Amino acid sequence: MSASDGPIPLLAAKYPDAIGAWVAEMSYDVARPIHEAVARELQAETLGYNDPVSLELARESLVRWMKSSYDWSVQPDSIGFVSDIVTGFGAVLNNFLPPRSHVVVPTPAYAPLLDVPAMFGHTVVRVPSLVDGPRQRMDIEGIQRALEDGARLVVLCNPHNPTGRVFTVEELTELADLVERFSARVFSDEIHAPLTLTTVPHTPYAKVSAASAAHTITATSASKGWNIAGLKCAQLIFSAPQDAARWKHTAGFFVRSVSRLGVSALRAAYDHPESQLWLDTVRARLARNNALVAETVAARLPEVIHFPAEATYLAWLDCRELGLEEPAAFFREHVGLAMTEGTEFSAPGHLRLNFALPEDLLAKALSALVRGAEILRAGRHHERGSTQHA
């Protein structure tokens, strides 16, 4: 088993002169069983199309994983394959909504969830989340108003990117009751589910009730948990039988974009005991890094509000008190730390920091974050001094 540090070309490629803490990808080696599964495909030169047997075995792997991890019983014939979550979202928007629907997206939100609906003729209704102490929660009343105005789909991201929330059963039930009352639908992006970091467990939204199962399409993948997003193999789970039947009319189009290597990696991730040990090791490591971010912000960044992640490897930072229009650009240009701008998530003045870094590199990233704030403080102090002197 290995969860050691590996090369980080993608994290460094966009901003080669900065510490890469921007894209949602871990900078850790892939689990050995996954590496070996991909190597076997290469050695056998099976780099062609997927075959029905491999896909069915992958379905069975996913069924076992959902049952053992979340006590969620998923039927193999309810599982469809897509290349990635964004493609799956587009498929749902195109095939399961009336034309020109309104789509409710609680914000902050992963940028494609905000942008993709317009590509299919739909309108996004942004509902800002509410700050509740050290975490954010959905604005149920705001979502209700959008549904009252005719919205047909609510987008749920759980665990949440970028805030790291793991929504409780009570929160999910409240949403399910509301959506059911308005005969609407839910697209539930649960790609970060394997990466819970606290005692709060992940609960699949479709498992909450018979009503939620009937109105939900769930998107999932091994890509985030095992750091294999580039292998292009995600799944849609149609917990309503009529949705599964409808998907069969379009499934062939989407499965063509699914990588055979990704299917092999999925099975190695979900089925191999060593891959489970790798995941446990990574989660423990991420929990320590998450705590280090919290400690650093609390001790040295009084202007910044940090929302400690309950899952994922993403730190969500409210930096509005720093007074910067583009905080990500400032930290990248002045201290060489590349993070993601909050405007991408419909949250200006915020930053998303990826803490799935080697410990020494994370320490450097946090030192750079502190140094950037110190530069701003010194600048403001100099401006005040100049004003008083004048």
N, C-alpha and C positions, 0 to 999 in steps of 0.2 A: 504494500500500500504506500502511496505517496501523495502528499498534498504540499509538496515543496514548491519553491518559486521556479517558474519557467520563464521563457521569453515573453515579452509583452509588446509585440510589434504594433498591434492595433492601438493600444493605449498610448504609445509614443509616436505613432506615424503622423497623426494630424498636426500635433504640436511637438516637433522633435526636440525643441529647446526647453521644454517644460516637463514637469512631473505630470504624468497622465492620470488624472483622477476624474475623468469626464464620462467616458462611455461605460455602459452597464455590462462589463465583462470582467471576470476575475483574472488576476495575474498569477494563477497557480497552475501547476502541472495537472494534466488530465488524469483521471483514475486509470490505473494500469489495465483493468479489464476492457475499458473502452479503447485504449490505445491498441491493445492486442486484437480486439474485434475488427477495428478498421484495418490493421495490418493484415489480418487474415483475408479480408476482401481484396486487398491489393495483391497479395501473394497468389490468390486464386484468379486474379484478373477478372473478378466479377464487378465490373464497373459500368454495367449496362443498366437496363430498366429494373425496377422492382418487380418481384414476382408475387403472385397471390399467397403462396405459402409463407414467405417472409413477412408479408403484411399481416397475415392472420396470427403468426407467432408474436408479432409486435403488439397486436391488439390484446392478446392473452397476457403479455407482460404488463401492459398498462392496467388491465383489469386486476391483476394480482397486486400491483403497487397501490392502486386506489383503495382496495380492500384492506391491505395490511397497514397502510399509513393513515387512512382517514375513516376506515370502516364504512366505506362507500361502495355499494354494489353497483357496478357498471356492466352493462351488457355488451359483449364484443361487437354485435351488429349496430350498436349505437355510436361507434367510433369512426370518424372520418379523418383522413389525412390531408394536411396542407403543408406548404413549405415552412411557414412561420406564422406567428400570431397575427401580424398585420394583414397578411394575405387571408387568414381565416376571418378576420374582422370584415374585410372587404367582401368576402363571400357571403357572410351573414347579411351585410347591408344590401347586397345586390339581390339576394334570393329569398330573404325572410322578412322583408319590410315592404309596406306599400310605397309606391313612388312618392318622392318629395316629403318624406316623413321628417319629423323633428326628433333629434337624438339627444338625450340628456347625458351630459358628461360632467360629473363632479370634478372641480378643479382644486388644487393643481392636478394635472394629468399628463401622462406620457404623450408626447407631441402627436404621434400618428392617430391616437384616439380622438384628437381634436381636428385633425386635418383631413383624414381619409373620408369621413361621411360626405363632404362636399364633392368628392370625386364621383360619387354615386347619386348625386342630385339631392342629398339630404341636408338639413340644416341643424347645426349644433347649438344646443342650449346649454350654456355654461352655468353651473351652479357652484359658486365658491363654497368650499368646506368651512366648517366652524372650528375655531381653536378652542380646545377644551383642556386647559392646563398644559401638560407636556406633550400632548398629542392632538391630532386633528380628527374630526369626525364628519360624516356626511350630514349635510343640511337636509333633513327629511322634509321639512316644510317647504324648502325651496324646490326640491324634487317634486313634491306634490303639486305645487303651483304649475310647474312645467307640464305635468301629466294632465292637470285640469285644462291646460291650454291646448291639449291634443297630442303631446309627445307620445311616440309609440315604442321607444326603446330607451332603456337606462343602461349605461355602460358602468360596470363594476370592475374595479381592479383590486384584487384581494389575493395575497398581500399587495399592498399599494406601492406603486412607483409614481412619485418619488418619496413619499413621506414615510414608507416603511411600516405603515399600520397593518395589523392583522385584525380584521373586524370580528367582533364577538358574535356569538350565536344570537344574542338579543338584538344587536344592530342589524344583522342579516334578516332576522325574522320580521323586524319592523319594516325593512325595505320590501321584503317579499309580500307582506300583507298589503302594502301600499300599491305595489305594481299589479297585484292580482285584482285589487279593487277597480283599477282603471283598465283592466284587460290589456296591459302592455307586455313588453318583453324585456329580458335582461341578457346582455352579452357579458359573461363573467370571465375576465382575463385572470387566470390563476397560475401564471407561469412561474412565479417566485415561491410557490407553495412549499417546495422542499427546504427552503432556506429560512425557517423560523428560528429566532434567536433567543426567545424568552419562553416562559411557561405558558404563554397564550398559544393554544393550538390553532392550526389552520382548519377551518370547516368549509368544505365545498358548499357553495351557495345552493346548488341544486339539491343537496342533501337535506337542507333545512326543513322542507315540508313537501307534501305532494304538490302543492300549488307552485312552489319555486321550481320543482323538477319539470312541471308542465310548461313553464314560460321561459326557461333558460336554455341557452346554448353556452357551454363551457369550453374555453380555450386553454390548452395545457401543453406542456412540452418538458422534456428533460434538459432543455438547452441552458437554462439559467442555473439549475441546481448542480449540473455537472459540467458547465462551461463548454458547451458544444454547439453554440448557436450557429456557427458557420456550416454545420452539417445538414441543416435545413430539413427538419422533420418535426412537425408539430401536429397536434390533434384537436379536433372539435368533438365534443361529447354531446350528443343529442339525446337528452334525458326524456324528451317527449317522443313517443313512437311516431307520431305524424311528421315530426321534423326529421327523424331518421329516414323515414320513407321518402320524404321530399329530397333529402340530400343525395339519395341514390341516383337521381336524374342528372346530377352535376358532378358527382364524386370523381368520375373518370378524368375530367378536365384537371382537377386540382392535384390528384395523386401523381400526375406526370411531373410535377415540379418538386416532388419529395425525393431526397437523395437516398440511394441504396445504402450509402455509408451511414447516413443518419438513422436508418431503420436498425442497422446492426448496433450502432452506438446506444440507441434507446434500450434495446434488449440487454446489453451489457450493464447499463446504468441501473435499470430496475431489477434485474434478476441476480446479479452477481454479488455474493456477500461482501467481497472486497470493495465493491463500489459503494455499498452501504457504510462500511467503515470509513472510506474516504470522505463521504458526505458528513459523517459524524465529526471527523477531524476538522473539516473545513468549517462547519458550523461553530465549533468551539473556538476556532481561530477568529472567525468573524465576530463572535460575541465579545472576545477580548478587544478586538479593534474598535468595535462599536463603543465599548466602555471607554477606551482611550480618547476617542473623539469627544464623548460627553465630558470627560474630565478636563480635557484641554479647553473646550469652549467655556465651561463653567469657571475655570480658574483664570483664564487669560483673555477671554473675549467677551467682556461684559456687554458690548453693543449687539452681540449676536444671540439669537434665540435658536436653540438646537432642539429638534424633535427626535429623540433617540429611537432608532429603528427597532421594531418588534420582529421584523423579518427583512430580507434582502441584504444587500451590502451597500446601501445608499444612505448617506447622511443628508438630511434636509435642513438647510440653514436659512433662517430669516435674517437677512443682512440689511434691511431697510434703514436701520439706525446709522449705518455707515454713510448714507447719503450719496450713494453711487447709482447712476442710471444703468450702468452695465458692470456689475461687480465682477463677473467672470473675466471680462476683458481686462479689468484693472489688475486682478491677481495674476493673470497670465502674463501680462506685459511688465509688471513691476517686480514680481517675486518668482516668476516661472512656475506657477501652479495652474494647471488646466482643469477647470471644473465646468459644469454645464449651467448655462444662464437660465435663471428662473422664468424669463419670458417664454422659453420654449414650452413651459408647462402652464402658461397663463398665470404666472405668479411673478411679476416684476419685483426686483430687489431681493430675490431669493437665489440660493445656490444649491446645486446637488453635487455632493462629493462622494466619489466611489472609494470606500475604505477596504476593498478586497485587494490590498497591496501587501507585499512583503513588509514585515514589521519595521525594518530600517527605513524603507521608502515611505511608509505611512508617517513615521516620525518626522521625516524631512518635509513631507507635505503639510503636516500640522504646524511645524515650525514656520514654514512659508506663509501659512494662513495667518499666524500670529504676527509675523513680520509685516505683512501687508496692512494689518490693522494698525500696527505701530506707526507705519509710514503715514497713514491717514491722520492719526492723532497728532503726530508731529506737524503735519501740514496745517491742521486746524489751529494748533497752538501758535504756530508762526503767523497765521493770518490774524488771530486775535491780538497777538503782540504788535503786529504792524498797525492794526487799526487803532489800538490804544496809544501807540507812539505818535501816530499822525494826529 
